[in-house]
């Protein structure tokens, strides 16, 4: 009888203060990222619907739509963090195991991706060149790719992939194309698209491909964006490494907290089993 009483006292004993803090830290952090995932998912769906990407004539190109990345990322993030959120609140070991296993796979994938990226630096530059040239080809037809390309050229003060003459791959900026854009570059290549005014001059890059480098340097940026990306990465190597380590550390700490919570839940279940055995005897 005294043994049964002691067991009941152990069962009624709540988590320690530290364990309760870890539990609700896991809950609120996953709740925050669940909301973030839903926002990203909604943004992606809004982009696809706004561009009518689900229309019959465009559905075949949806796999290359940048907004699909937001949809997939938001869906995975919201489902993953929701399982961790509910698992922590309800002390559900099944959900917590799914959550921790997925986070562990993500950690391993990130480490593997970093190793592969470091060992294949030369090939990655080739992939980036191909990707940027493909974005330049569809510059006038895809608003998302146009926005991304413009932001890269403005932020890095560059033009084209390797040189400003790369814009010849675009059917509208090709020198053999009819129209005012022929042999030109987008306004985001211009050194001063406002031309010392307040109104954006979208025609400031017209005819720039016909200019030699000496004449063009006063009108547009001559350097390609791939070189600008390389320089930016070299200048911010420490920051990139620090951010990567912090993100990896957060995920590892999350794994530790989840494992600790699952151990406590299993301990309580074990105590319940002992109580039932004691009552049976």
N, C-alpha and C positions, 0 to 999 in steps of 0.2 A: 504493500500500500504506500509506504514512504517513497519507494522507487517510482511508482506511478505519479505521485504528487510532484516529485522533482522533475520528472519528464514534462509534465504539463506546464510547470514554471518555465522550463527552457523553451517550450513551444510558444508560450505567450510573450516571451521576451522579444521586443522589436529589433529591427536592424540597429546597429550602432549609429551614432550621429554621422560618422564619416561615411558609412555605407549609404545612409539616407541621402546625404549630399551628393554622392556619386550617382545614385539612382536618378535623382531629379536633374542633375547636371546632364546626364545622358538623355533624359526625356526632353528637356527644354532645348538642348542643342539640336537634337533630331527634329523637334517641332519646327525650329527656325529654318533648318535646311529643307524640310518638307514644304514649307510655304515658299521658300526660294525656288525649289524645283517646280512647284505649280505655276509660279510666275514665269519661269523660263519656258515651261510647256505652253502656257497661254500665249506668250510672245511668239513662239514658233508657229502655233496654229493660226494666230492672227495674221502672221506674215504669209503663210500659205494660202489662207482664205482671201486675204486682201489682193494677192496677185493672181487669184483664180487658178492656183496650181492643180486643183482637183478637176478642172475642166477636161473634157475628153481629149481635146487637142494638145493639152499640156501634161497630162498624167504620165506620159512616157518619159518626161524629163524630170520628174519629181525626185528621183534618186540622186540627182546632182544639185538639187536646190539647197543652198546654205541653211535655209530655215529648217530643213529636216534635221540638221545637227542639234538645233535648239529643242526640237520636239523629242528626239531620242534622249538627249541629255537630261531634259526636264522630267521625262517619264521615268527614267532609271533612277534619278536622284530622289524624286518624290516617293516612289515605291520603296526604295531601299531605306530611306530615312523614316518613312511611315512605319515600316516593320520594326525598326529600332525604337521609335517613339512609343508605339503600342506595346511592344514587348517589354520595355522598361516600366511603363505605367502599370500594366497588368501582371508583371512578373511572369511572363510567358517564355519559358525556356525554348520552345520551338521557334518562335519568331526571333528571339535573341541569337539562336544558333544560326539561322538563315542570315541575319544581319552581320554577325561576326565573320561567318564564312565568306560572305560577299566582300566585306571590307578587306579581309585577308587576301582574297584573289586580286582586288584592286591594288593593294599595296605591292604585291608581287608583280603585277602587270606594269605598274609605274616604274619599279626598279629595273625590270627587264627592258622597258621602253627607253629608259635613260641610258642603259648600257649599249643597246642597239644604236641609238642616236649618236652616241659618242664614237662608236666604232665605224659608223657609216656616214661620217660627216660629208664626204665628197658626193655620195649618191643623193643625200638629202638636198644638197644644193641643186642637183639636177631635177629632183622632184618639185622643188619650189619654183624653178625656172619654168618647167612644164605647166605647173598650176597657174602661175601668173600670166603666162602667154595665153592659156585657155581662158582666163578671166578677161584678158584684153580683147580676145576675139568676140566674146559675148558682152562686151562693155555696154553697148547701146540696147541690148535686148533683155538683160537681167538687172533689175534695180539693186538687188543685194550685192552682186559682184561689182557693180558700178560704185556703190557706196564704199565697199571694202577697198577697192583699187584707189579711189579718190582719197580715202583716209590715209592709206599707206604713202601715196605720193605727197600729200600735204605734210604728214608727220615727219617723213624722212627727207623731204625736199629732194625728190628724185623723179625720174620720168622713164617709164618702160621697165623692162626686166634688166637688161644690160646697158641699153642706150636708148635715147629718145626715138631713134629710128625703128625701134621694135614695134611702134604703133602702126607700122605698115601692115601688120598681120590683121588689123581690123578692117573690115570691108568698107567702112565709112571713112576711115583716115588713110586708106591706101591711096597712093598717088594716081592710080588709074581709075579711081572712083569718081563719079560725077558729084557735083554738089560743093557747097562752101567748105565742108570739112576735109576735103581732099588734100592729102599731103600735110595735114595738121596734127596736132596733139590736143588732148583735153586741157581745159583751163587750169586744172589742178597741177599741171606741169609748169605753169607760168611762174616766173620769179615774182611778179607783182600783178596778179589777176585783177586787182582793183584799179591798177594804173594810177596810184596816188589819189584815188577818189573813194567814193563810198558805194558805188554800184559795181557788182561783179561783172566783168567783161568775159562772157563765155566764148568770145571769138579771139581771145588774145593769143592762142596757139596756132591760128590758121597759117598754113604755109611754112611751119617751122621745120619740117623735114627737108625742105629744099635749101635751107640755110646751112652753111658750113659751121663748124663748131665755134669758131671765133665770133661769128655774127650771132649765132644762136644763144651764146652764153648770157647775153644781156636780156634775153627774152624768156628763156625756159631753163630748167635745170637739166644739165647734160648727163649727169650720172644716173646709172640704173638703180632700181630699188633693191636688187639682190646684194649689191655692194653696200648699200645703206643699211640693210638688215644685218649683214655681217659686222659692220662697224658698230651698230647699236648693241649687238650681242656681246661683242668684245668689251665695250665700255660698261656694260651692266652685268658682266659675268657674276660678280659677287652678289648682286641683288637677286639675280635669277636663282643662284645656288641657295641663298638664304631662304627665299620663298619656297623653293622645292623642299628643303629640309624641314621648314616649319609645317608645311602641309603634310609631309610624310609623318612627322612627329605627332601631329594632331590625330591622324588616323591610327597610329600605334597606341596612343593614349586611349583612344576610343575602344580599341580592342582590349586593352587592359581593364578598363572600367566595365565593359560588357562581360568579360570573363569573371571578374570579381562578383558582379551581380548574379550571374548564373550559378556560381559556387554557393552563394548565400541561399538562393532559391532551392538548390539541391540539398543543402544542409537542413533547411526547414522541412522539406519533403521526407528526408531521412528521419527526422525527429517525429514526424507524423506516423511513419511506419512503425517506429519503436513504441509509440503510444498504443497503436492498434495491437501490437504483439503483447504488450503488457496487459491490456484489457482482456485479451484472449486467454492469457494464462491466469 
